[in-house]
């Protein structure tokens, strides 16, 4: 008889209390513990203040970065409720100490909210070394403090220094109502990183655009008390204006409108709720589109029903207009969605009390009742524009007709890249030195500048999982090029074919499926399946190399952005110097490392070699310094705020040269070493 194994380790079930699960599994609540998760702590607190503004009770939000790294978020909203709740503790303590507790679950506190689960402030408390809250309301100033410093060794729900207490009366010009939250991240849980000024600016500025009439201020005490503030009475109109600033607008008018309607829930409940939509768009002379959609200030990066309704309305009205102007042969000679999107900058923002998102993230809005609503709003404002502005309307229509003709011309080149099977070696670019593995999860491809570096990389690589694609010189600047030119370009077609995911606007996605407890299978999302998990840009560490890198990133951002969104794009970091000692040699990747190596070798003779390019390295050196996964340094390319990146690409790579010259003239004095 077979003896059964006995396992004595599984004898009890543990229940996690309070905020303990957050400290054990922070990624479940805040995404990750790295830079992105760290900044998400700010967004959670700021979003609470913005919810007060959306509800009509706050007019300004002030974010302060202290010199010691603490963050303060101050608003003039109603103030977190201070009275004792049914649980026997104050509303402030509930909001800051308990998951799924807050005003977003009641019927009247918040009409709409950016968050869904009421976990924001309490999660930040759990992941902070300490947190302080000051509430002004009911003519009193209330204060409470939490301290986790003595509890690093155990997951803790947040150590309350003392119960909520009154520390004074509101007098004179003091703030009558509002909440101030101050916190310092717990770097025993979060990875040690600095706050990124540009990331915070991009998000706060975006919130100011999306919530017209709200003043948002950033004070960065780390940098000579820098203060910036944003207040946009024009809201989305100003957002579109700024996005198009460096894109040469086709017409000066921004088409804009907003509406509020009672919509019926798509289920059988017969519930109705008030939903608002705000839409702004304008055409420019560029060849790519910039469309950003939001629900309750959350960027729905994968679109959804609100974006679908907007596009459907444009396609229908443009086709109708083209027939009326006899610019189409017949009703079958249709203008497509791709044609109307070329050169379009648009923002679609809805505020919904019960948003439903597809999949595990908030990337795609799924509310079916929103599609006809945004269709109606878009139709009304666009039809009015056409009637009131006939000459500008004809300019838009002519641009779209040109886009249609260009689409037809480039169809063969585009189809050629699609027809090739990404796993058929005969269809791959001739210059590609592919890897032998067919497992995409371990494969990586290096985009290498020039044949010389490409040769060294090919000989130095591990051919089992590393592929090399040498690129000839500087690729086409897609920010300025017509669509047909882009898909006729040999280097660009080589990359599209090698990656194997298709190209904008049609990508090859795979569905992510999840098996439920009852055995049914549900589609919970979609993902790309490129031939290589890592696509690594490897260029020289000089000005020309940086230019080639930005040209590649411009192409990837405009035509293969999902690769960036899903974390497949990296930049290699080659060394700048090699220091030869009597018996040893060392590599330096920046000036600080060089100085340290020189200090370590001061007792011996040494020489310094400054690498001018990758081609100067022999294959062994290139492998050792830049390609060996156990030693190399890679920088992952990510886009925190796509609209901010959009503006930067237009500014740096677009047709308008004057702003760039002005920028260079103003900032040249700050440049210390162009090659680093």
ZAMARGU-4260 file (C-alpha; in steps of 0.2 Angstrom, whole numbers, plus 5000, padded with zeros to 4 digits):
<rodrens>
0) 5000/5000/5000 | 5007/5017/4995 | 5011/5028/5010 | 5003/5045/5009 | 5013/5061/5012
5) 5009/5071/5028 | 5012/5090/5027 | 5011/5098/5044 | 5014/5116/5038 | 4996/5119/5032
10) 4986/5119/5048 | 4978/5136/5049 | 4969/5149/5040 | 4975/5167/5042 | 4964/5182/5041
15) 4973/5199/5036 | 4966/5213/5046 | 4965/5232/5042 | 4978/5238/5030 | 4989/5223/5033
20) 4986/5216/5016 | 4992/5232/5008 | 5009/5230/5016 | 5010/5212/5011 | 5005/5214/4993
25) 5007/5232/4989 | 5007/5229/4970 | 4988/5223/4971 | 4983/5240/4977 | 4996/5252/4969
30) 5002/5243/4953 | 5020/5241/4959 | 5033/5247/4972 | 5044/5256/4959 | 5044/5273/4952
35) 5026/5271/4945 | 5019/5265/4961 | 5028/5278/4971 | 5020/5292/4961 | 5003/5283/4961
40) 5003/5287/4980 | 5002/5306/4975 | 4988/5303/4963 | 4977/5293/4975 | 4977/5308/4987
45) 4976/5321/4973 | 4961/5312/4965 | 4952/5313/4982 | 4954/5332/4981 | 4949/5333/4963
50) 4933/5323/4967 | 4928/5337/4979 | 4931/5349/4964 | 4920/5338/4952 | 4907/5338/4966
55) 4907/5357/4966 | 4915/5360/4983 | 4933/5364/4980 | 4941/5377/4969 | 4960/5374/4971
60) 4972/5360/4975 | 4990/5363/4981 | 5003/5349/4980 | 5020/5353/4989 | 5036/5342/4988
65) 5046/5345/5003 | 5065/5346/5003 | 5065/5330/5014 | 5054/5321/5001 | 5037/5322/5010
70) 5022/5326/5000 | 5008/5338/5005 | 4991/5339/4996 | 4980/5353/5002 | 4962/5357/4996
75) 4948/5369/5000 | 4934/5356/4999 | 4922/5351/5012 | 4934/5342/5023 | 4934/5324/5028
80) 4919/5321/5040 | 4925/5321/5058 | 4909/5315/5067 | 4909/5298/5075 | 4903/5285/5063
85) 4893/5268/5066 | 4910/5259/5069 | 4913/5270/5084 | 4928/5280/5076 | 4928/5297/5067
90) 4925/5298/5048 | 4943/5303/5046 | 4950/5288/5054 | 4939/5277/5044 | 4944/5285/5028
95) 4963/5284/5032 | 4963/5267/5041 | 4950/5256/5032 | 4949/5249/5015 | 4933/5251/5005
100) 4928/5265/5017 | 4923/5283/5010 | 4910/5294/5004 | 4910/5286/4987 | 4899/5272/4992
105) 4884/5283/4998 | 4870/5291/4987 | 4874/5309/4989 | 4892/5313/4994 | 4900/5311/4976
110) 4890/5311/4960 | 4906/5305/4951 | 4923/5299/4956 | 4939/5294/4949 | 4941/5279/4960
115) 4930/5264/4961 | 4935/5255/4977 | 4938/5269/4990 | 4955/5262/4995 | 4966/5277/4990
120) 4970/5287/5006 | 4970/5271/5017 | 4983/5263/5005 | 4994/5278/5005 | 4993/5277/5024
125) 4998/5259/5024 | 5013/5262/5012 | 5019/5278/5022 | 5032/5279/5035 | 5020/5292/5043
130) 5005/5302/5038 | 4997/5317/5045 | 4979/5324/5041 | 4972/5341/5045 | 4954/5344/5043
135) 4945/5361/5043 | 4927/5361/5045 | 4913/5366/5057 | 4923/5381/5063 | 4936/5369/5070
140) 4953/5362/5065 | 4955/5344/5068 | 4972/5334/5067 | 4977/5316/5067 | 4994/5307/5065
145) 4999/5290/5060 | 5016/5282/5062 | 5023/5266/5055 | 5041/5269/5060 | 5042/5257/5074
150) 5033/5243/5065 | 5044/5239/5050 | 5046/5221/5055 | 5027/5217/5054 | 5013/5222/5042
155) 5003/5235/5051 | 4987/5244/5049 | 4994/5261/5053 | 4999/5265/5070 | 4988/5279/5076
160) 4998/5291/5087 | 4982/5298/5095 | 4963/5299/5091 | 4957/5313/5080 | 4958/5329/5091
165) 4953/5347/5089 | 4969/5358/5089 | 4960/5375/5087 | 4946/5386/5081 | 4945/5393/5063
170) 4949/5412/5065 | 4948/5426/5053 | 4956/5423/5036 | 4961/5405/5040 | 4954/5391/5028
175) 4936/5388/5032 | 4935/5371/5025 | 4946/5358/5017 | 4958/5344/5020 | 4977/5343/5021
180) 4986/5327/5019 | 5005/5325/5022 | 5014/5309/5020 | 5032/5301/5018 | 5033/5284/5009
185) 5039/5269/5018 | 5055/5264/5009 | 5056/5248/5017 | 5041/5243/5006 | 5043/5256/4991
190) 5059/5256/4981 | 5070/5271/4985 | 5067/5283/4971 | 5065/5302/4970 | 5050/5311/4965
195) 5050/5315/4946 | 5046/5334/4944 | 5041/5332/4925 | 5029/5317/4929 | 5020/5326/4942
200) 5019/5342/4931 | 5011/5332/4917 | 4998/5324/4928 | 4993/5339/4937 | 4992/5350/4922
205) 4981/5336/4914 | 4969/5337/4928 | 4968/5356/4926 | 4963/5354/4908 | 4950/5341/4912
210) 4942/5351/4926 | 4940/5368/4920 | 4940/5382/4932 | 4950/5372/4945 | 4967/5380/4951
215) 4980/5367/4953 | 4997/5372/4961 | 5014/5363/4962 | 5027/5369/4974 | 5044/5360/4973
220) 5054/5365/4988 | 5069/5355/4982 | 5072/5367/4968 | 5073/5384/4974 | 5055/5384/4980
225) 5049/5382/4962 | 5030/5386/4960 | 5019/5382/4945 | 5001/5384/4944 | 4987/5379/4931
230) 4970/5386/4928 | 4961/5383/4912 | 4944/5392/4910 | 4943/5385/4893 | 4946/5367/4899
235) 4947/5355/4884 | 4948/5368/4871 | 4964/5374/4879 | 4970/5356/4880 | 4968/5354/4861
240) 4975/5371/4858 | 4991/5366/4868 | 4992/5349/4860 | 4992/5357/4842 | 5003/5371/4847
245) 5018/5364/4837 | 5008/5355/4824 | 5002/5369/4812 | 4983/5369/4814 | 4973/5367/4798
250) 4960/5379/4804 | 4960/5391/4819 | 4943/5385/4826 | 4943/5371/4839 | 4926/5362/4838
255) 4919/5360/4855 | 4904/5356/4865 | 4897/5348/4881 | 4880/5340/4886 | 4872/5331/4901
260) 4859/5318/4899 | 4849/5306/4910 | 4855/5289/4903 | 4847/5272/4907 | 4857/5258/4914
265) 4860/5244/4901 | 4854/5231/4914 | 4836/5227/4919 | 4835/5239/4934 | 4828/5254/4925
270) 4840/5265/4934 | 4844/5281/4927 | 4859/5292/4931 | 4866/5309/4925 | 4881/5308/4913
275) 4891/5323/4906 | 4901/5323/4890 | 4914/5336/4885 | 4922/5335/4868 | 4935/5346/4859
280) 4944/5343/4843 | 4954/5351/4829 | 4962/5346/4813 | 4981/5350/4810 | 4992/5347/4795
285) 5001/5332/4802 | 4999/5314/4796 | 4996/5306/4813 | 4981/5307/4825 | 4981/5312/4844
290) 4965/5306/4852 | 4964/5305/4871 | 4949/5299/4880 | 4945/5300/4899 | 4931/5294/4911
295) 4931/5303/4927 | 4948/5310/4924 | 4955/5293/4921 | 4964/5291/4904 | 4956/5276/4895
300) 4971/5272/4885 | 4963/5258/4876 | 4948/5269/4871 | 4930/5262/4874 | 4912/5266/4870
305) 4914/5285/4873 | 4928/5285/4860 | 4918/5274/4848 | 4903/5285/4848 | 4914/5300/4844
310) 4922/5291/4829 | 4906/5284/4822 | 4898/5302/4822 | 4913/5309/4812 | 4913/5295/4799
315) 4895/5297/4796 | 4895/5316/4795 | 4910/5317/4784 | 4904/5304/4772 | 4887/5313/4771
320) 4896/5330/4768 | 4907/5322/4755 | 4892/5316/4745 | 4884/5333/4746 | 4899/5341/4739
325) 4901/5328/4726 | 4918/5323/4731 | 4914/5305/4732 | 4909/5295/4716 | 4895/5286/4725
330) 4889/5279/4742 | 4900/5264/4741 | 4916/5275/4739 | 4917/5277/4757 | 4928/5287/4768
335) 4935/5276/4782 | 4939/5279/4800 | 4957/5279/4796 | 4955/5293/4784 | 4946/5305/4796
340) 4958/5302/4810 | 4974/5308/4800 | 4979/5325/4807 | 4965/5325/4821 | 4968/5330/4839
345) 4954/5326/4850 | 4949/5325/4868 | 4934/5315/4874 | 4930/5317/4893 | 4915/5310/4901
350) 4909/5310/4919 | 4899/5294/4924 | 4893/5289/4941 | 4894/5270/4937 | 4908/5267/4925
355) 4912/5249/4919 | 4929/5245/4913 | 4934/5230/4903 | 4948/5218/4909 | 4959/5220/4925
360) 4963/5238/4922 | 4954/5254/4918 | 4961/5255/4900 | 4944/5253/4891 | 4927/5259/4895
365) 4913/5247/4892 | 4897/5256/4896 | 4886/5253/4881 | 4874/5267/4885 | 4889/5279/4882
370) 4891/5275/4864 | 4875/5283/4857 | 4877/5298/4870 | 4894/5303/4863 | 4888/5300/4846
375) 4874/5312/4848 | 4885/5325/4856 | 4898/5324/4843 | 4885/5325/4829 | 4877/5340/4836
380) 4893/5350/4838 | 4900/5345/4821 | 4884/5348/4811 | 4883/5365/4819 | 4901/5369/4814
385) 4899/5363/4796 | 4883/5374/4794 | 4892/5390/4802 | 4909/5388/4795 | 4907/5381/4777
390) 4925/5387/4770 | 4934/5379/4785 | 4923/5363/4784 | 4928/5361/4766 | 4947/5363/4771
395) 4944/5348/4783 | 4935/5338/4770 | 4949/5341/4757 | 4962/5335/4769 | 4952/5319/4773
400) 4950/5316/4754 | 4969/5318/4752 | 4971/5306/4767 | 4960/5294/4758 | 4970/5295/4742
405) 4986/5293/4752 | 4979/5277/4761 | 4975/5269/4744 | 4993/5273/4737 | 5001/5266/4753
410) 4990/5251/4754 | 5002/5239/4744 | 5016/5243/4755 | 5006/5241/4771 | 4998/5225/4765
415) 5015/5218/4761 | 5020/5220/4779 | 5004/5212/4785 | 5005/5197/4773 | 5022/5191/4779
420) 5020/5178/4793 | 5030/5185/4808 | 5037/5167/4811 | 5041/5163/4793 | 5060/5166/4792
425) 5059/5167/4773 | 5048/5183/4775 | 5060/5192/4787 | 5071/5206/4782 | 5087/5200/4774
430) 5098/5211/4785 | 5091/5203/4801 | 5102/5191/4810 | 5089/5182/4819 | 5090/5171/4835
435) 5088/5152/4834 | 5075/5152/4848 | 5057/5153/4844 | 5051/5157/4861 | 5046/5176/4861
440) 5046/5177/4879 | 5065/5175/4880 | 5070/5183/4863 | 5076/5200/4861 | 5081/5211/4846
445) 5094/5225/4845 | 5091/5239/4833 | 5109/5244/4830 | 5116/5260/4822 | 5126/5256/4806
450) 5135/5240/4799 | 5151/5242/4809 | 5142/5241/4826 | 5130/5228/4818 | 5144/5217/4814
455) 5152/5218/4831 | 5135/5215/4839 | 5132/5200/4828 | 5148/5192/4832 | 5147/5196/4851
460) 5129/5191/4854 | 5121/5175/4861 | 5113/5169/4845 | 5101/5158/4854 | 5090/5172/4860
465) 5098/5188/4853 | 5094/5195/4836 | 5102/5210/4827 | 5094/5222/4815 | 5107/5235/4809
470) 5099/5251/4803 | 5107/5262/4789 | 5110/5280/4796 | 5096/5290/4802 | 5079/5284/4798
475) 5064/5294/4791 | 5057/5307/4803 | 5039/5301/4803 | 5033/5317/4812 | 5035/5326/4795
480) 5033/5312/4782 | 5017/5308/4772 | 5010/5291/4776 | 5015/5283/4759 | 5033/5288/4761
485) 5033/5280/4778 | 5028/5263/4772 | 5040/5264/4757 | 5055/5266/4769 | 5066/5251/4769
490) 5072/5253/4787 | 5054/5256/4794 | 5047/5241/4784 | 5061/5230/4791 | 5057/5234/4809
495) 5038/5232/4806 | 5041/5215/4798 | 5053/5209/4811 | 5042/5214/4826 | 5027/5205/4819
500) 5013/5214/4827 | 5006/5224/4813 | 5006/5243/4812 | 4995/5257/4817 | 4980/5258/4816
505) 4978/5238/4815 | 4988/5228/4827 | 4988/5209/4830 | 4982/5206/4848 | 4979/5190/4857
510) 4965/5188/4869 | 4969/5186/4888 | 4957/5172/4894 | 4952/5168/4912 | 4943/5152/4918
515) 4930/5156/4932 | 4926/5145/4946 | 4911/5138/4937 | 4922/5133/4922 | 4917/5146/4910
520) 4930/5156/4901 | 4930/5175/4901 | 4940/5187/4890 | 4948/5199/4902 | 4959/5209/4891
525) 4971/5208/4876 | 4989/5208/4873 | 5002/5209/4859 | 5013/5194/4855 | 5028/5202/4846
530) 5042/5190/4840 | 5054/5197/4853 | 5050/5202/4871 | 5063/5215/4872 | 5066/5227/4858
535) 5082/5236/4862 | 5088/5252/4854 | 5107/5252/4854 | 5116/5268/4847 | 5132/5277/4850
540) 5134/5287/4866 | 5135/5304/4857 | 5124/5317/4849 | 5121/5308/4833 | 5117/5292/4843
545) 5104/5302/4853 | 5097/5309/4837 | 5095/5292/4830 | 5087/5286/4846 | 5074/5300/4846
550) 5070/5296/4828 | 5067/5278/4832 | 5056/5283/4847 | 5046/5295/4837 | 5042/5281/4825
555) 5038/5269/4839 | 5027/5281/4848 | 5017/5286/4832 | 5015/5269/4824 | 5019/5255/4836
560) 5014/5263/4853 | 5007/5247/4860 | 5025/5240/4861 | 5029/5255/4873 | 5013/5253/4883
565) 5016/5235/4886 | 5034/5237/4891 | 5044/5230/4876 | 5055/5245/4872 | 5072/5247/4880
570) 5087/5258/4877 | 5104/5250/4879 | 5117/5260/4889 | 5135/5258/4882 | 5150/5264/4892
575) 5158/5281/4889 | 5175/5276/4895 | 5187/5262/4897 | 5201/5264/4910 | 5217/5254/4907
580) 5227/5251/4923 | 5243/5241/4925 | 5234/5224/4928 | 5216/5229/4927 | 5203/5238/4916
585) 5186/5245/4920 | 5172/5253/4911 | 5163/5270/4916 | 5146/5274/4910 | 5146/5292/4916
590) 5158/5305/4923 | 5154/5300/4941 | 5160/5282/4938 | 5175/5288/4929 | 5181/5299/4944
595) 5178/5284/4956 | 5189/5272/4945 | 5202/5286/4943 | 5203/5287/4962 | 5204/5268/4964
600) 5218/5268/4952 | 5228/5283/4958 | 5242/5272/4965 | 5245/5265/4947 | 5248/5271/4930
605) 5232/5271/4919 | 5226/5277/4902 | 5208/5282/4898 | 5199/5278/4881 | 5184/5288/4877
610) 5172/5278/4866 | 5166/5288/4851 | 5155/5274/4845 | 5149/5256/4847 | 5160/5251/4832
615) 5176/5255/4842 | 5172/5240/4853 | 5177/5222/4848 | 5163/5209/4850 | 5169/5203/4867
620) 5169/5221/4874 | 5152/5224/4867 | 5145/5208/4875 | 5154/5212/4891 | 5148/5230/4893
625) 5131/5231/4884 | 5123/5215/4879 | 5127/5202/4893 | 5110/5201/4903 | 5120/5198/4919
630) 5130/5214/4917 | 5122/5226/4905 | 5112/5242/4909 | 5095/5244/4900 | 5083/5258/4902
635) 5065/5253/4899 | 5055/5266/4889 | 5038/5271/4896 | 5025/5284/4894 | 5017/5290/4910
640) 5006/5304/4901 | 5004/5300/4883 | 4997/5318/4879 | 5012/5326/4887 | 5024/5314/4877
645) 5013/5319/4861 | 5017/5337/4864 | 5036/5334/4867 | 5037/5324/4850 | 5028/5337/4841
650) 5039/5351/4848 | 5056/5341/4845 | 5052/5333/4829 | 5038/5343/4820 | 5039/5356/4806
655) 5039/5372/4817 | 5058/5375/4819 | 5057/5392/4828 | 5051/5386/4845 | 5065/5373/4845
660) 5078/5387/4841 | 5071/5397/4855 | 5072/5383/4867 | 5090/5379/4862 | 5095/5397/4864
665) 5087/5398/4882 | 5094/5382/4888 | 5111/5380/4880 | 5120/5387/4895 | 5114/5373/4906
670) 5122/5359/4894 | 5137/5352/4902 | 5141/5337/4891 | 5131/5334/4875 | 5138/5316/4873
675) 5131/5310/4889
</rodrens>
